Amino acid sequence: MSKNLLTILILTLLTIVSWSAFQIFRIKISSTITPPTAEQIRDLNPNIDSGFLENLRESSELN
């Protein structure tokens, strides 16, 4: 009886360890960021477009 119990405990332990490892692997490889959110958080260009600023200044002077 003791040998059967030990076998069941070992198999249960292996199952739990395998399940945990697969869950951790699945979480690491899956992305939870949706494509629209990824587009919103992309890096911004730090350079200022002087042409755009001139157009903005001209349009504000016209109004």
N, C-alpha and C positions, 0 to 999 in steps of 0.2 A: 504494500500500500504506500509506503514511504517513497519508493522509487517512482511510482506513478505520479505522486504528488509533485515530486521534484521535477519530473519531465514536464508536467503541465505548467509549473511555475517558470521554468526556463523558456518554454515556448511562448508563454504570456509575456515575459520580459522582452524576448526578441521581437514580438509583435509590437509592443509599445515603443520600443526603441526605433524600430523600422518606421512605424507610423509617424513618430515625432521627426525623424530625419527627413522623410519625404515632405512633411508639412513645412518644415523650415526651408527646404530647397525650393518648394513651390512659391513660398512667400518671397524669397530672394529673387527669383527670376521673373515674377509677374509685376507689372507696373500698375499702380492704382491711379496714375495721373491720366486723365482723359485728354485726347488730342486738342480740344479747344483750350483747356487749361495749360497744356504744354506750350501752346502758341502764345498765350498771355504772359507766361513767365520766362520767355526767351530773353536773352541778353539784349539790352538796348545799345544803340550806337552812341558813343559818348561825343562824337564830333558834331559840331553845330553847323547846320546848313545855312550859310550866309545869304544865299540866293532866296531861300524861303523867308528869311527875316526881312530882306529888302522888299519882297512882294507884300509881306504883311504890313510893313511900315507904309508903303505906297497906298495900300487899300485902306488903311486907317486914316491917312491924310485926305483921301477922297471923300470919306464920310464925314 
